[in-house]
Amino acid sequence: MTDSRLWFKAKTFGWGWGPALTWQGWLVYAAYLVLVAASAARFPPTRYSMAFFASLTGLTAVLLCICWWKGEEPRWRWGR
């Protein structure tokens, strides 16, 4: 049974989260993509590789924290 407060459903196979369940989850994914694109524009990876890597690491950490907070419990799943 899914909780209506969850934004992200756990993947059926493997570890992590799949597609969002709510518009808030989709908004988080869209914001992540926009911010990654803005980071690539601000710090072109071919010229500022360390700055781009640092910004990408920070953005991904924030995304994972939001998924962990508003998603199903992460654990390894075998599709059962």
PyMOL commands that set and color helices and strands:
alter all, ss='L'
color gray80, all
select helices_A, chain A and resi 23-42+49-70
alter helices_A, ss='H'
color red, helices_A
select strands_A, chain A and resi 8-10+13-14+17-20+77-78
alter strands_A, ss='S'
color yellow, strands_A
deselect
rebuild
show_as cartoon
